[in-house]
Amino acid sequence: MPQSLAQIYLHIIFSTKERRPFLQDETLRSALHGYLAGACSNLECPAIEVGGIEDHVHILCRYGRTLTIADLLRELKKESSKCVKERSSDLQSFSWQTGYGAFSVSPSHVGPLRMYIATQEDHHRRESFQDEFRRLLRKYGVEFDERYVWD
């Protein structure tokens, strides 16, 4: 086959270091989500939806063919960290957690997941980020040791 073709959707989740609420300011959070969407596109992984609340982000994107997931996340975290720190001297201690969650998404689930990400603020009135992440790990069948999930 002369062409390499792929259509893979990823649901990516990562939090601020120690789940600190660095992203409380809605203007900052909105700017960060826009920045992450642009960074995804620049890395040939176009974002479909980016959302989250004060301590974590969700990204739904089409996974490109040129980067590993680890490289994609390293670049997204590195560049978005710079973006946040440049916005205010009060944010110089900002950082992302070391790890992340990345899950494949069926094309038939892209629409509902997009809505889920877009309504994160409403969702987190009922469920903490930690409970949400544990639930998603179980849903996707990811084995995990609680001692190594949080930093």
CYANA upper distance limits for C-alpha pairs under 8 A (distance plus 0.5 A):
  6 ALA  CA     64 GLY  CA      8.37
  6 ALA  CA     65 ARG  CA      7.86
  7 GLN  CA     62 ARG  CA      7.37
  7 GLN  CA     63 TYR  CA      7.78
  8 ILE  CA     62 ARG  CA      6.21
  8 ILE  CA     63 TYR  CA      5.86
  8 ILE  CA     64 GLY  CA      8.31
  8 ILE  CA    104 SER  CA      7.56
  8 ILE  CA    105 VAL  CA      7.90
  9 TYR  CA     60 LEU  CA      7.51
  9 TYR  CA     61 CYS  CA      6.19
  9 TYR  CA     62 ARG  CA      5.01
  9 TYR  CA     63 TYR  CA      6.18
  9 TYR  CA    104 SER  CA      6.27
  9 TYR  CA    105 VAL  CA      5.68
  9 TYR  CA    106 SER  CA      7.53
  9 TYR  CA    107 PRO  CA      7.70
  9 TYR  CA    110 VAL  CA      8.26
 10 LEU  CA     59 ILE  CA      8.23
 10 LEU  CA     60 LEU  CA      6.15
 10 LEU  CA     61 CYS  CA      5.93
 10 LEU  CA     62 ARG  CA      6.73
 10 LEU  CA     63 TYR  CA      6.70
 10 LEU  CA    102 ALA  CA      6.87
 10 LEU  CA    103 PHE  CA      6.02
 10 LEU  CA    104 SER  CA      5.28
 10 LEU  CA    105 VAL  CA      6.24
 11 HIS  CA     58 HIS  CA      7.43
 11 HIS  CA     59 ILE  CA      6.22
 11 HIS  CA     60 LEU  CA      5.17
 11 HIS  CA     61 CYS  CA      7.31
 11 HIS  CA    101 GLY  CA      8.37
 11 HIS  CA    102 ALA  CA      6.07
 11 HIS  CA    103 PHE  CA      5.60
 11 HIS  CA    104 SER  CA      6.84
 11 HIS  CA    105 VAL  CA      7.11
 12 ILE  CA     58 HIS  CA      6.09
 12 ILE  CA     59 ILE  CA      5.49
 12 ILE  CA     60 LEU  CA      6.90
 12 ILE  CA    100 TYR  CA      7.66
 12 ILE  CA    101 GLY  CA      6.10
 12 ILE  CA    102 ALA  CA      4.93
 12 ILE  CA    103 PHE  CA      7.01
 13 ILE  CA     56 HIS  CA      7.68
 13 ILE  CA     57 VAL  CA      6.20
 13 ILE  CA     58 HIS  CA      5.11
 13 ILE  CA     59 ILE  CA      6.98
 13 ILE  CA    100 TYR  CA      6.28
 13 ILE  CA    101 GLY  CA      5.55
 13 ILE  CA    102 ALA  CA      6.99
 14 PHE  CA     56 HIS  CA      6.15
 14 PHE  CA     57 VAL  CA      6.26
 14 PHE  CA     58 HIS  CA      7.49
 14 PHE  CA     96 TRP  CA      7.85
 14 PHE  CA     97 GLN  CA      7.36
 14 PHE  CA     99 GLY  CA      7.45
 14 PHE  CA    100 TYR  CA      5.18
 14 PHE  CA    101 GLY  CA      6.91
 15 SER  CA     19 ARG  CA      6.33
 15 SER  CA     55 ASP  CA      6.10
 15 SER  CA     56 HIS  CA      4.35
 15 SER  CA     57 VAL  CA      6.78
 15 SER  CA     96 TRP  CA      6.42
 15 SER  CA     97 GLN  CA      6.16
 15 SER  CA    100 TYR  CA      8.09
 16 THR  CA     20 ARG  CA      6.35
 16 THR  CA     21 PRO  CA      7.95
 16 THR  CA     22 PHE  CA      7.82
 16 THR  CA     55 ASP  CA      5.85
 16 THR  CA     56 HIS  CA      6.32
 16 THR  CA     94 PHE  CA      8.08
 16 THR  CA     95 SER  CA      6.46
 16 THR  CA     96 TRP  CA      4.67
 16 THR  CA     97 GLN  CA      5.75
 17 LYS  CA     94 PHE  CA      8.14
 17 LYS  CA     95 SER  CA      6.07
 17 LYS  CA     96 TRP  CA      5.24
 17 LYS  CA     97 GLN  CA      4.66
 17 LYS  CA     98 THR  CA      8.07
 17 LYS  CA    151 ASP  CA      6.65
 18 GLU  CA     97 GLN  CA      7.33
 18 GLU  CA    150 TRP  CA      7.62
 18 GLU  CA    151 ASP  CA      5.67
 19 ARG  CA     55 ASP  CA      5.59
 19 ARG  CA     56 HIS  CA      7.67
 19 ARG  CA     97 GLN  CA      8.29
 19 ARG  CA    151 ASP  CA      8.39
 20 ARG  CA     54 GLU  CA      8.30
 20 ARG  CA     55 ASP  CA      6.24
 21 PRO  CA     54 GLU  CA      5.20
 21 PRO  CA     55 ASP  CA      5.19
 22 PHE  CA     54 GLU  CA      6.47
 22 PHE  CA     55 ASP  CA      6.95
 22 PHE  CA     91 LEU  CA      7.93
 22 PHE  CA     94 PHE  CA      7.37
 23 LEU  CA     28 LEU  CA      7.06
 23 LEU  CA     29 ARG  CA      5.96
 23 LEU  CA     53 ILE  CA      7.33
 23 LEU  CA     54 GLU  CA      4.52
 23 LEU  CA     55 ASP  CA      6.72
 24 GLN  CA     28 LEU  CA      8.32
 24 GLN  CA     29 ARG  CA      7.62
 24 GLN  CA     53 ILE  CA      7.76
 24 GLN  CA     54 GLU  CA      5.07
 24 GLN  CA     55 ASP  CA      8.45
 25 ASP  CA     29 ARG  CA      6.65
 25 ASP  CA     54 GLU  CA      8.24
 26 GLU  CA     30 SER  CA      6.44
 27 THR  CA     31 ALA  CA      6.64
 28 LEU  CA     32 LEU  CA      6.56
 28 LEU  CA     84 VAL  CA      8.17
 28 LEU  CA     87 ARG  CA      8.39
 29 ARG  CA     33 HIS  CA      6.66
 29 ARG  CA     53 ILE  CA      8.05
 29 ARG  CA     54 GLU  CA      7.95
 30 SER  CA     34 GLY  CA      6.75
 31 ALA  CA     35 TYR  CA      6.57
 32 LEU  CA     36 LEU  CA      6.56
 32 LEU  CA     80 SER  CA      7.48
 32 LEU  CA     83 CYS  CA      7.93
 32 LEU  CA     84 VAL  CA      7.56
 33 HIS  CA     37 ALA  CA      6.70
 33 HIS  CA     50 VAL  CA      6.10
 33 HIS  CA     51 GLY  CA      6.74
 34 GLY  CA     38 GLY  CA      6.78
 34 GLY  CA     50 VAL  CA      8.12
 35 TYR  CA     39 ALA  CA      6.58
 35 TYR  CA     80 SER  CA      7.47
 35 TYR  CA     83 CYS  CA      8.33
 36 LEU  CA     40 CYS  CA      6.57
 36 LEU  CA     50 VAL  CA      7.87
 36 LEU  CA     76 LEU  CA      7.25
 36 LEU  CA     80 SER  CA      7.09
 37 ALA  CA     41 SER  CA      6.92
 37 ALA  CA     46 PRO  CA      7.67
 37 ALA  CA     47 ALA  CA      5.65
 37 ALA  CA     48 ILE  CA      8.42
 37 ALA  CA     49 GLU  CA      8.10
 37 ALA  CA     50 VAL  CA      7.02
 38 GLY  CA     42 ASN  CA      6.70
 38 GLY  CA     46 PRO  CA      8.43
 38 GLY  CA     47 ALA  CA      8.17
 39 ALA  CA     43 LEU  CA      6.73
 39 ALA  CA     76 LEU  CA      7.06
 39 ALA  CA     79 GLU  CA      8.42
 40 CYS  CA     44 GLU  CA      6.90
 40 CYS  CA     45 CYS  CA      5.48
 40 CYS  CA     46 PRO  CA      5.82
 40 CYS  CA     47 ALA  CA      6.28
 40 CYS  CA     61 CYS  CA      8.02
 40 CYS  CA     76 LEU  CA      7.78
 41 SER  CA     45 CYS  CA      5.73
 41 SER  CA     46 PRO  CA      4.71
 41 SER  CA     47 ALA  CA      6.91
 42 ASN  CA     46 PRO  CA      8.31
 43 LEU  CA     64 GLY  CA      8.24
 43 LEU  CA     67 LEU  CA      8.42
 43 LEU  CA     72 LEU  CA      7.76
 44 GLU  CA     63 TYR  CA      8.08
 44 GLU  CA     64 GLY  CA      5.83
 44 GLU  CA     65 ARG  CA      8.40
 44 GLU  CA     66 THR  CA      8.24
 45 CYS  CA     61 CYS  CA      6.46
 45 CYS  CA     62 ARG  CA      5.65
 45 CYS  CA     63 TYR  CA      5.35
 45 CYS  CA     64 GLY  CA      5.30
 46 PRO  CA     61 CYS  CA      5.95
 46 PRO  CA     62 ARG  CA      6.00
 46 PRO  CA     63 TYR  CA      7.95
 46 PRO  CA     64 GLY  CA      8.47
 47 ALA  CA     59 ILE  CA      7.38
 47 ALA  CA     60 LEU  CA      6.39
 47 ALA  CA     61 CYS  CA      4.62
 47 ALA  CA     62 ARG  CA      7.03
 48 ILE  CA     59 ILE  CA      8.19
 48 ILE  CA     60 LEU  CA      5.94
 48 ILE  CA     61 CYS  CA      5.65
 48 ILE  CA     62 ARG  CA      7.82
 48 ILE  CA    114 ARG  CA      7.79
 49 GLU  CA     59 ILE  CA      6.43
 49 GLU  CA     60 LEU  CA      5.68
 49 GLU  CA     61 CYS  CA      7.51
 49 GLU  CA    114 ARG  CA      6.30
 49 GLU  CA    117 ILE  CA      7.31
 49 GLU  CA    118 ALA  CA      7.62
 50 VAL  CA     57 VAL  CA      7.67
 50 VAL  CA     58 HIS  CA      6.23
 50 VAL  CA     59 ILE  CA      5.06
 50 VAL  CA     60 LEU  CA      6.88
 50 VAL  CA    117 ILE  CA      7.24
 50 VAL  CA    118 ALA  CA      7.85
 51 GLY  CA     57 VAL  CA      6.17
 51 GLY  CA     58 HIS  CA      5.82
 51 GLY  CA     59 ILE  CA      7.16
 51 GLY  CA    117 ILE  CA      5.86
 51 GLY  CA    118 ALA  CA      6.27
 51 GLY  CA    119 THR  CA      8.42
 51 GLY  CA    120 GLN  CA      7.18
 52 GLY  CA     56 HIS  CA      6.15
 52 GLY  CA     57 VAL  CA      4.77
 52 GLY  CA     58 HIS  CA      6.17
 52 GLY  CA    117 ILE  CA      7.36
 52 GLY  CA    118 ALA  CA      8.38
 52 GLY  CA    120 GLN  CA      5.99
 52 GLY  CA    121 GLU  CA      7.58
 53 ILE  CA     57 VAL  CA      7.18
 53 ILE  CA    120 GLN  CA      7.12
 53 ILE  CA    121 GLU  CA      6.64
 55 ASP  CA    129 PHE  CA      8.42
 56 HIS  CA    129 PHE  CA      8.07
 58 HIS  CA    117 ILE  CA      6.88
 59 ILE  CA    117 ILE  CA      8.23
 60 LEU  CA    113 LEU  CA      8.28
 60 LEU  CA    114 ARG  CA      7.51
 67 LEU  CA     71 ASP  CA      6.47
 67 LEU  CA     72 LEU  CA      6.60
 68 THR  CA     72 LEU  CA      6.73
 69 ILE  CA     73 LEU  CA      6.71
 69 ILE  CA    102 ALA  CA      8.39
 70 ALA  CA     74 ARG  CA      6.56
 71 ASP  CA     75 GLU  CA      6.68
 72 LEU  CA     76 LEU  CA      6.66
 73 LEU  CA     77 LYS  CA      6.46
 73 LEU  CA    100 TYR  CA      8.45
 74 ARG  CA     78 LYS  CA      6.51
 75 GLU  CA     79 GLU  CA      6.50
 76 LEU  CA     80 SER  CA      6.40
 77 LYS  CA     81 SER  CA      6.34
 77 LYS  CA     96 TRP  CA      7.18
 78 LYS  CA     82 LYS  CA      7.07
 79 GLU  CA     83 CYS  CA      6.87
 80 SER  CA     84 VAL  CA      6.72
 81 SER  CA     85 LYS  CA      6.73
 81 SER  CA     94 PHE  CA      7.49
 81 SER  CA     95 SER  CA      6.69
 81 SER  CA     96 TRP  CA      7.82
 82 LYS  CA     86 GLU  CA      6.61
 83 CYS  CA     87 ARG  CA      7.19
 84 VAL  CA     88 SER  CA      7.96
 84 VAL  CA     91 LEU  CA      7.36
 84 VAL  CA     94 PHE  CA      7.87
 85 LYS  CA     89 SER  CA      7.44
 85 LYS  CA     91 LEU  CA      5.70
 85 LYS  CA     92 GLN  CA      5.67
 85 LYS  CA     93 SER  CA      8.33
 85 LYS  CA     94 PHE  CA      7.16
 87 ARG  CA     91 LEU  CA      7.99
 88 SER  CA     92 GLN  CA      7.87
 97 GLN  CA    150 TRP  CA      8.33
 97 GLN  CA    151 ASP  CA      6.43
 98 THR  CA    151 ASP  CA      7.57
 99 GLY  CA    149 VAL  CA      8.17
103 PHE  CA    140 TYR  CA      7.71
105 VAL  CA    109 HIS  CA      6.90
105 VAL  CA    110 VAL  CA      7.23
106 SER  CA    110 VAL  CA      7.21
109 HIS  CA    113 LEU  CA      6.56
110 VAL  CA    114 ARG  CA      6.46
111 GLY  CA    115 MET  CA      6.94
112 PRO  CA    116 TYR  CA      6.69
113 LEU  CA    117 ILE  CA      6.66
114 ARG  CA    118 ALA  CA      6.69
115 MET  CA    119 THR  CA      6.73
116 TYR  CA    120 GLN  CA      6.93
116 TYR  CA    123 HIS  CA      8.40
119 THR  CA    123 HIS  CA      6.76
120 GLN  CA    124 HIS  CA      6.54
121 GLU  CA    125 ARG  CA      7.23
122 ASP  CA    126 ARG  CA      8.14
123 HIS  CA    127 GLU  CA      7.06
124 HIS  CA    128 SER  CA      6.31
124 HIS  CA    129 PHE  CA      7.65
127 GLU  CA    131 ASP  CA      6.79
127 GLU  CA    132 GLU  CA      6.83
128 SER  CA    132 GLU  CA      6.62
129 PHE  CA    133 PHE  CA      6.54
130 GLN  CA    134 ARG  CA      6.67
131 ASP  CA    135 ARG  CA      6.59
132 GLU  CA    136 LEU  CA      6.71
133 PHE  CA    137 LEU  CA      6.62
134 ARG  CA    138 ARG  CA      6.79
135 ARG  CA    139 LYS  CA      6.55
136 LEU  CA    140 TYR  CA      6.57
137 LEU  CA    141 GLY  CA      6.59
137 LEU  CA    142 VAL  CA      5.53
137 LEU  CA    143 GLU  CA      7.84
137 LEU  CA    144 PHE  CA      8.25
138 ARG  CA    142 VAL  CA      6.43
138 ARG  CA    143 GLU  CA      8.04
144 PHE  CA    148 TYR  CA      8.29
144 PHE  CA    149 VAL  CA      7.79
145 ASP  CA    149 VAL  CA      7.17
146 GLU  CA    150 TRP  CA      7.88
